[in-house]
Amino acid sequence: MKNWFENSRMVYKLGALILTALLALCIVGYIGYYFLYNANKSMDAMYDDRMVPSTLLNESRSHARGINGAVLEMMLTKDVKKTQELKEYIADRVKSNNENLAIIEKTALDEKTKESLVKVKAAQQKNREARNQVIELASQNKDAEAYELYVNRLSGLTNAYTDNLRDLSDYYAELAEQAKTQEDMMFDQAIKITVGSISAAFLVLLLIGWLVTRSITAPLQLLVTACKELASGDFRAKPRAVQRRDEIGQVADALVEMRENVRIVLNQVNVSTEQVAASAEELTASTEQSAQATVQVATTITEVAAGAAKQTSAVDSTTSVVEQMSAGIQQVAVN
């Protein structure tokens, strides 16, 4: 693995560093998005399944009390229009309570919630039956009987109904608190995982960055040392300090090839220098021989010149003798 990384091209090393950084960012971003999404989802679930039902239950309790107040007012009023308005008010509140329970039943329910809803519905049914009886008596102007039924039965059933609503609302509040505690735990876990992911990504980036830096600076330092040796005139063959197939290895190969070529040139120069020296020695010997021959020629010429002078002198002497003999012959001829 180490050799493969060192022999990889520089662009691949830097690409690996950049890719690792991008991957680390993506991982950290995904972790953050995942926990934020789950937190938002949990908050929505807590609102829809815990807070909304609790609000609806408290609203139903308020409606139950309002209905009882309207029933009392029906027993006291003799105005037909007012009575009709109160009946419409009661019908509207009853409808609203029915809708609230229907909404609650559509949420996520556990066993305890289901049991509590059964109790609420049972108490609601008993409360409605007693209330309808009171309303019927009040409509018949039997106010005393209606009030007695209200006090002895309806009031207690309404309290039981609202108590069940309160208990269920408190249970939903407890569930919301548990959900909040769980959300806090998930948030702490998300912080730990995010910090751990960032730390791990930082360590990985640091390790890869160190490997890339080391794979560049260490061989470059060796190449600088080799260049200084070449600059100082040291072209001796040495074991290769950098053996790689990346760009730095190519530079090392070029330096080795240059050193070998310079050595070949230097060897050729040495051979040529020796040949020139030998030729100079031969030329010097030839020059000495030529000088000796010149001296010999000069000596010979001198000797020839001396002989020629002697011959000239002898010719002069012979000429004088011939002239004397010619004069003597002429004298003899005259005589």
C-alpha positions, 0 to 999 in steps of 0.5 A: 500500500505504501509503495503504491501510494509513493509510486502514484502520480502527484495528481492522484495523491493530491486528488486523494487528499481532495477527495478525502476532504470532500468525503469527510465534508459529505459524511459530516454534512449527512450526519448533521442532516440525519440528526436534524431530520430525525429531530424535526420528525420527532418534534412533529410527532411529539406535537401531533401525537402528544401536544395536540391531543393534550390541547384537544382534551383540555378544550373538551374539558372546557366544553364540558363545563360550558355545556353544564353552564348552558344547561343551568342557564336553560333551567333558569331562562324562560325565553324560547329564543335564548333556550334555542341558542343554548341548545345550539351552543350545546350541540356545537360543543358536543360536536366539537368534543366528538371531533376532538376524540376522532382526531385523538383516535387517529394519532399513535396510541399505546395501550394505556392511551387506548384504555383511557380513551375507552374510559373517556368515551364511557364517561362521556356517554353517561354524561350525555345521557344524564344531560339529555334527561336534564335538558328534556326536563328543562324543556318541559318546564320541570325545572325542579326535577331537572335541577335535582337530576343535575345536582345528584347525577349530571354534576358527578358524571360531568366531573368524572368525565372531565377527570378522565379527560384531565388524566388522559391529558396529564398522561399525554403531558407525561409522554411529551416530557418523556419525548423531550427527554429522549430528544435531549438524549438524541441531541447529546448523542448527535453532538458526540457523533458529529464531534467524533466524525469531525475529529475522525475526518480531521485525523484522516485528512491529517494522515493523508496530508502528512503522507502526501507531504512526506512523499514529496519533501523527502525525495525532493531533499534527496534530489537536492543533495544529488544536484549539489553533488553534481554541481561540485563535480562528483559524477561517480556512479552511486546506488539510487536513493529515489526509486519511484514511478511518479514525477519525482521518480522521473526527475531522479531518472533524468538526473541519473541519465544526465550523470551517466551522459556527463561521465561518458563525455568526461571519459571521451574528453580524457581519451581525447586529451591523452591522444592530443598529448601523445600527438604533441610528444610525437610532434616534439620528437619530429621537431627535434629530428628536423632541427638536427637535420637542418644543422647537418644540412647547414654543416654540409653547406658550409663544408661545400662552400669551403670546398668551392672556395678552395676549388676557385683558388685552384682554378685561379692558380691554374689560370695564372699558370695557363696564362704564363704558359701561353705567354711563353709559347707566344715568345717562343713563336716569335723567336 
